[in-house]
């Protein structure tokens, strides 16, 4: 891959992700080489794996379906977290602790 990259297009990102998956480079090496945070490269790898998995399904989801499913999962997680928070506040209240 090129050393001097000014803009990371989807094509460039996918080429780097492919190199990482094939073991030609690592996230740490790519991070140092291109001066990109490892977390960003890891997110590209995760997205690439999800996209590959979806593409190989018998009935692949379109992008909208994928995002709707992600949104639903996040909303459920948020709801569970709020219920847990409320339960902890109720439990703390009778014990004479502050409700902050």
PLY file of the C-alpha trace (Angstrom):
ply
format ascii 1.0
element vertex 100
property float x
property float y
property float z
element edge 99
property int vertex1
property int vertex2
end_header
0.00 0.00 0.00
1.04 3.60 -0.49
2.86 5.36 2.33
1.40 8.85 1.71
-2.39 8.60 1.78
-4.32 11.84 2.12
-7.85 10.43 2.00
-8.98 7.00 3.12
-11.54 5.88 0.56
-13.57 2.71 0.98
-11.30 1.04 -1.57
-8.15 1.89 0.42
-9.73 0.88 3.69
-10.85 -2.46 2.28
-7.35 -3.10 0.86
-5.82 -2.49 4.30
-8.45 -4.64 6.04
-7.76 -7.44 3.56
-4.02 -7.22 4.28
-4.74 -7.47 8.01
-7.09 -10.43 7.58
-4.56 -12.19 5.34
-1.85 -11.67 7.96
0.32 -9.49 5.71
0.29 -6.75 8.35
-1.13 -6.11 11.80
-3.31 -3.38 13.21
-0.37 -2.07 15.22
1.92 -1.96 12.18
-0.72 -0.24 10.04
-1.41 2.22 12.84
2.24 3.23 13.02
2.72 3.22 9.24
-0.27 5.40 8.42
-0.53 7.34 11.71
-4.11 6.19 12.37
-5.39 5.22 15.83
-5.54 1.42 16.25
-9.17 1.69 17.40
-10.14 3.24 14.06
-8.43 0.48 12.08
-10.02 -2.15 14.34
-13.44 -0.64 13.63
-12.72 -0.94 9.88
-11.79 -4.61 10.37
-14.98 -5.24 12.40
-17.13 -3.53 9.76
-15.40 -5.53 7.04
-16.06 -8.80 8.83
-19.73 -7.89 9.35
-20.06 -6.94 5.71
-18.42 -10.16 4.58
-20.64 -12.24 6.82
-23.73 -10.46 5.50
-22.62 -10.85 1.88
-22.26 -14.62 2.31
-25.73 -15.12 3.80
-28.38 -16.88 1.78
-30.51 -13.75 2.08
-28.20 -10.78 2.71
-29.64 -7.77 4.50
-29.44 -4.42 2.79
-27.72 -1.55 4.58
-30.98 -0.16 5.91
-31.93 -3.50 7.46
-28.51 -3.78 9.06
-28.75 -0.33 10.63
-32.34 -0.90 11.77
-31.23 -4.13 13.49
-28.29 -2.33 15.12
-30.58 0.50 16.27
-33.04 -1.99 17.76
-30.22 -3.78 19.62
-28.90 -0.47 20.97
-32.37 0.65 22.06
-32.87 -2.63 23.91
-29.49 -2.30 25.63
-30.31 1.30 26.60
-33.67 0.22 28.01
-32.06 -2.52 30.08
-29.44 -0.10 31.40
-32.14 2.40 32.41
-34.11 -0.31 34.23
-30.99 -1.37 36.11
-30.20 2.24 37.03
-33.72 2.80 38.36
-33.56 -0.43 40.36
-30.24 0.60 41.91
-31.65 4.03 42.82
-34.68 2.42 44.49
-32.46 0.02 46.37
-30.15 2.82 47.53
-33.04 5.05 48.65
-34.32 2.93 51.56
-30.75 2.41 52.75
-30.45 6.14 53.39
-27.99 6.78 50.58
-28.06 9.85 48.40
-29.93 9.51 45.07
-27.24 11.14 42.94
0 1
1 2
2 3
3 4
4 5
5 6
6 7
7 8
8 9
9 10
10 11
11 12
12 13
13 14
14 15
15 16
16 17
17 18
18 19
19 20
20 21
21 22
22 23
23 24
24 25
25 26
26 27
27 28
28 29
29 30
30 31
31 32
32 33
33 34
34 35
35 36
36 37
37 38
38 39
39 40
40 41
41 42
42 43
43 44
44 45
45 46
46 47
47 48
48 49
49 50
50 51
51 52
52 53
53 54
54 55
55 56
56 57
57 58
58 59
59 60
60 61
61 62
62 63
63 64
64 65
65 66
66 67
67 68
68 69
69 70
70 71
71 72
72 73
73 74
74 75
75 76
76 77
77 78
78 79
79 80
80 81
81 82
82 83
83 84
84 85
85 86
86 87
87 88
88 89
89 90
90 91
91 92
92 93
93 94
94 95
95 96
96 97
97 98
98 99
